[in-house]
Amino acid sequence: MPGAGRVGAPSDRSGRAVNPGPAIPFLDLQAVNAEYRFGVELAFKTILDHGRFVGGPEVEEFEQEFAAYCEAEVCVGVGNGTDAIELILAGLGIGRGDEVILPANTFVATAEAVCAVGARPRFVDVLPDTLLIDPAAVADAVNSSTAAVIAVHLFGQMADVARLRSITERFGLALLEDAAQAHGARFGGRRAGSVGNAAAFSFYPGKNLGAFGDGGAVVTSDRQLAARVRRFADHGRSVDDRHRHHDRGRNSRLDSIQAAVLTAKLPELDRANASRNGVMAHYRANLPEDCIPVAVDPESEPVHHLAVVQVPDRARTTAVLSAAKIGWGVHYPIPCHRQPAFAEFAEHLPEVEKAAPRILSLPMFPTLAEREVERVCNVVKGTLQ
Ligand SMILES: *Cc1c(COP(=O)(O)O)cnc(C)c1O
């Protein structure tokens, strides 16, 4: 029935409609994945037939295509994005006694990976407009124990890798990219994954390039580092004798089915990212003045993973969004340096603390329609008047 969502919508006592349209999810994965069904089902059939569920030819095919996509030399498929960060750190020989600088505004996985290799996370503040790692804060935090800096490309926008690179070169530090939210993004023309010593990607289903389960990758142009990562991820096994283990490694693999799904989706990634950017542009054009979307650096070509805005009264805005059946999220309400798990690394970081209670993530996915964005904007507008 056309327009059914509007008929008999519940209203509050003043007669104002509180649910003036159909629900809008925060992320509609069924819709996003629907167009890949045919390609994926075909790949599943091939894998069922050959039976190489781990280490099948699909993995190498994806690794080659994703390395080329990132404009880098090598891709090593691993179990998930968190492992990817940990494996890069281990591959660089970073561990006990080392300090690793990272932004406080990131998913806890970035910090967990640092701790997993025995290094110490050193949280630094973010820029107030992009909410990305502040290069000046990085330069201030460097000391004799610093071994690496992790540029987290959050919400689909790369950190200022030009300034970060000049700092890491000046002090002889490694530069890692946490590109879990930035498949395809560019900064100064360079793709995420092609700038640092190595980059970590996550293929968690909701990411810009998402598998049908967990998955991750290390992307690098340092072939020796790639070989060490591959060895650690496969029990420290030597390449020429699978029963000889030179390192104490672990098990972290991208399986054939996930690789096949990713290969089916990769050719459409640029188009999906362009749709995300269209959604973000429509938000910018239609959101009220005191609902402020994250800024984009002029050097940056983002692939908006999340539509993050800052609002004066988040509790009020989220209550009204929920009443209108509009999905929302917060990335991240408790910054890493204020998490109980990282209490020993606590610092006072004013910008990230100021932003934390104001940030709000609005619905964002490639198949979100313009009229749905407009409805979200109208509902948000109502909460700010
Ligand atoms: C998703 C994510 C990770 C972790 O990836 P998983 O595949 O879930 O382990 C790391 N860092 C950031 C910024 C992320 O968004």
The ligand as an SDF file (V2000), in Angstrom:
LIG
                    3D

 15 15  0  0  0  0  0  0  0  0999 V2000
   36.6880   -2.3930   13.0290 C   0  0  0  0  0  0  0  0  0  0  0  0
   37.9100   -1.7080   13.5140 C   0  0  0  0  0  0  0  0  0  0  0  0
   39.0370   -2.4150   13.9660 C   0  0  0  0  0  0  0  0  0  0  0  0
   39.0340   -3.8980   14.2130 C   0  0  0  0  0  0  0  0  0  0  0  0
   38.6660   -4.6790   13.1690 O   0  0  0  0  0  0  0  0  0  0  0  0
   38.0680   -6.1590   13.4500 P   0  0  0  0  0  0  0  0  0  0  0  0
   38.0690   -6.7860   12.1060 O   0  0  0  0  0  0  0  0  0  0  0  0
   36.7220   -5.9840   14.0200 O   0  0  0  0  0  0  0  0  0  0  0  0
   39.0050   -6.8350   14.3910 O   0  0  0  0  0  0  0  0  0  0  0  0
   40.1800   -1.7090   14.2690 C   0  0  0  0  0  0  0  0  0  0  0  0
   40.2180   -0.3750   14.1720 N   0  0  0  0  0  0  0  0  0  0  0  0
   39.1540    0.3480   13.7690 C   0  0  0  0  0  0  0  0  0  0  0  0
   39.2810    1.8320   13.6640 C   0  0  0  0  0  0  0  0  0  0  0  0
   37.9580   -0.2940   13.4480 C   0  0  0  0  0  0  0  0  0  0  0  0
   36.8930    0.4320   13.0720 O   0  0  0  0  0  0  0  0  0  0  0  0
  1  2  1  0
  2  3  1  0
  2 14  2  0
  3  4  1  0
  3 10  2  0
  4  5  1  0
  5  6  1  0
  6  7  2  0
  6  8  1  0
  6  9  1  0
 10 11  1  0
 11 12  2  0
 12 13  1  0
 12 14  1  0
 14 15  1  0
M  END
$$$$
